[in-house]
Amino acid sequence: MPRHEDKYISKLLFGFGAIIAAVMLLFFVGVERMQDNDDWYWWGMADAALFCTGIYFIASACIHKMKSDIVRKQKMRNIQKSSDVE
């Protein structure tokens, strides 16, 4: 089972990749496809979906980062408690 640290890094990379792809798609649609007035709705929906997916992955990565920090702090507390008892 992957650790929260590993999930943080992978989801952060997927999130930034999706946002970068959304921006590149927006530039592509703006430069190449603006001549077709009826076609841009579909490209806009695809771009919005890609951008929202990127935001979702980044938010999910932040949650995994917080979970990772909580697990690390709990381990440190347990180690400190066990050393204080002895």
URVEN-V687265 format. One record per helix or strand of 2 or more residues. SS is the DSSP state (A for helix, B for strand). FROM is the first residue (numbers start at 1). TO is the last residue. If there is no record, write none. Layout:
ss: {SS	SS}
from: {FROM	FROM}
to: {TO	TO}
This chain:
ss: {A	A}
from: {4	40}
to: {32	85}
